[in-house]
Amino acid sequence: MCFPKGPSAAENKAAAEQRVESELAQQSAAVDRAEAKREDITDALSARESRKGMRGGGKGRRSLYSASTGSGFLSRFR
């Protein structure tokens, strides 16, 4: 009985080329997603800082009293 020995050299070469192309496409897509995510994070952080009106992006000092509403930390736990 004669059984085939497997794929030919040309088939193996074609499969290897397709594998390389696939890996390049996946890598390119991953880079594009990472750049888009980085831009989204930067936009979100800059919008957050501008809403707060703070320059450093930190929490800053907060008073225990809230003059505008009277509902600061101390008034909550009296």
NUBAZA-385599 format. One record per residue (C-alpha): residue in three letters; x, y, z; residue number from 1. Coordinates in steps of 0.25 Angstrom, whole numbers, plus 2048, in hexadecimal, padded with zeros to 3 digits. Layout:
residues N
+------+-----+-----+-----+-----+
| rest |   x |   y |   z |  nr |
+------+-----+-----+-----+-----+
|  ALA |   X |   Y |   Z | NUM |
...
+------+-----+-----+-----+-----+
END
This chain:
residues 78
+------+-----+-----+-----+-----+
| rest |   x |   y |   z |  nr |
+------+-----+-----+-----+-----+
|  MET | 800 | 800 | 800 |   1 |
|  CYS | 805 | 80E | 7FD |   2 |
|  PHE | 801 | 819 | 806 |   3 |
|  PRO | 804 | 828 | 803 |   4 |
|  LYS | 810 | 82E | 80A |   5 |
|  GLY | 80A | 83B | 80E |   6 |
|  PRO | 80A | 849 | 808 |   7 |
|  SER | 814 | 84C | 7FD |   8 |
|  ALA | 81F | 856 | 7FE |   9 |
|  ALA | 817 | 861 | 7F6 |  10 |
|  GLU | 80B | 85F | 800 |  11 |
|  ASN | 814 | 860 | 80C |  12 |
|  LYS | 81A | 86D | 806 |  13 |
|  ALA | 80C | 873 | 803 |  14 |
|  ALA | 807 | 870 | 811 |  15 |
|  ALA | 814 | 876 | 817 |  16 |
|  GLU | 812 | 883 | 80F |  17 |
|  GLN | 803 | 884 | 813 |  18 |
|  ARG | 807 | 882 | 822 |  19 |
|  VAL | 811 | 88D | 821 |  20 |
|  GLU | 807 | 896 | 81A |  21 |
|  SER | 7FC | 893 | 825 |  22 |
|  GLU | 806 | 896 | 830 |  23 |
|  LEU | 80A | 8A4 | 82A |  24 |
|  ALA | 7FB | 8A7 | 828 |  25 |
|  GLN | 7F8 | 8A3 | 837 |  26 |
|  GLN | 804 | 8AB | 83B |  27 |
|  SER | 800 | 8B8 | 833 |  28 |
|  ALA | 7F1 | 8B7 | 839 |  29 |
|  ALA | 7F7 | 8B6 | 847 |  30 |
|  VAL | 7FF | 8C2 | 845 |  31 |
|  ASP | 7F4 | 8CA | 83F |  32 |
|  ARG | 7EB | 8C6 | 84B |  33 |
|  ALA | 7F6 | 8CA | 855 |  34 |
|  GLU | 7F7 | 8D8 | 84F |  35 |
|  ALA | 7E8 | 8DA | 84F |  36 |
|  LYS | 7E8 | 8D6 | 85D |  37 |
|  ARG | 7F3 | 8DF | 861 |  38 |
|  GLU | 7EC | 8EB | 85A |  39 |
|  ASP | 7DF | 8E8 | 861 |  40 |
|  ILE | 7E6 | 8E7 | 86F |  41 |
|  THR | 7ED | 8F4 | 86C |  42 |
|  ASP | 7E0 | 8FB | 868 |  43 |
|  ALA | 7D9 | 8F6 | 874 |  44 |
|  LEU | 7E4 | 8FB | 87D |  45 |
|  SER | 7E5 | 908 | 877 |  46 |
|  ALA | 7D6 | 90A | 878 |  47 |
|  ARG | 7D6 | 906 | 886 |  48 |
|  GLU | 7E0 | 910 | 88A |  49 |
|  SER | 7D9 | 91B | 883 |  50 |
|  ARG | 7CC | 918 | 88A |  51 |
|  LYS | 7D3 | 918 | 897 |  52 |
|  GLY | 7DA | 925 | 894 |  53 |
|  MET | 7E7 | 920 | 89A |  54 |
|  ARG | 7F4 | 920 | 893 |  55 |
|  GLY | 7FC | 915 | 89A |  56 |
|  GLY | 7F1 | 90A | 898 |  57 |
|  GLY | 7F2 | 907 | 8A7 |  58 |
|  LYS | 7E7 | 907 | 8B1 |  59 |
|  GLY | 7ED | 914 | 8B8 |  60 |
|  ARG | 7E8 | 919 | 8C5 |  61 |
|  ARG | 7DA | 918 | 8C9 |  62 |
|  SER | 7D3 | 91F | 8D4 |  63 |
|  LEU | 7CC | 918 | 8DF |  64 |
|  TYR | 7C1 | 922 | 8DE |  65 |
|  SER | 7B9 | 925 | 8D2 |  66 |
|  ALA | 7B5 | 933 | 8D1 |  67 |
|  SER | 7AB | 932 | 8C6 |  68 |
|  THR | 7A2 | 927 | 8CA |  69 |
|  GLY | 7A6 | 925 | 8D9 |  70 |
|  SER | 7A8 | 916 | 8D6 |  71 |
|  GLY | 7B6 | 915 | 8D8 |  72 |
|  PHE | 7BD | 909 | 8E0 |  73 |
|  LEU | 7BB | 90F | 8EE |  74 |
|  SER | 7AC | 912 | 8EC |  75 |
|  ARG | 7AA | 904 | 8E7 |  76 |
|  PHE | 7B0 | 8FD | 8F4 |  77 |
|  ARG | 7AB | 907 | 8FF |  78 |
+------+-----+-----+-----+-----+
END
